[in-house]
Amino acid sequence: MNHPESVLEMYNYHSWANVVIIDRLNELPQHIYHKEIQSGFSHIYLTDYAWFDIISGKSMDEAMASSNQLREEVEKKSIEEMKKIFLDLYERNKSLLSTEDMEKVIIVDNPYAGLLETTISESVLHVVTHGSYHRGNIATMLRQMGHTSVMQDFGLYLYSK
């Protein structure tokens, strides 16, 4: 899975899956998003934002500071506004990835875990799996509230292309 095309395909899946679940949330009463789900989606967005800052050369401290500055603004957004900023972020990130060597080594100095020597491709896969984890949590929360979620797995993404 370390081929650049495969990593980009996984990032495209991540983008697609977030939009699929955003569209499902938009079908539900708005209070469900604002009271129960909003923090999960804000977290996915802010994490994506920070990791792509790291991929572009910022330190983890700088990336976390930038995403923390956005936190309050992002957490106030409606589900429609979240979809727009997600799509804008994906376009920015896809543009960045198209110019990067996916096997370029980056050093991440995580204040909680220490130094990590990793590649851009591994970092992108981290973003994708992190998003899948949180989308799964959101799907579980919806079911616990008596609402259906929506299929968003990689296989369905492949069928949708």
Order of alpha helices (4+ residues) and beta strands (2+ residues): alpha-alpha-alpha-alpha-beta-beta-alpha-alpha
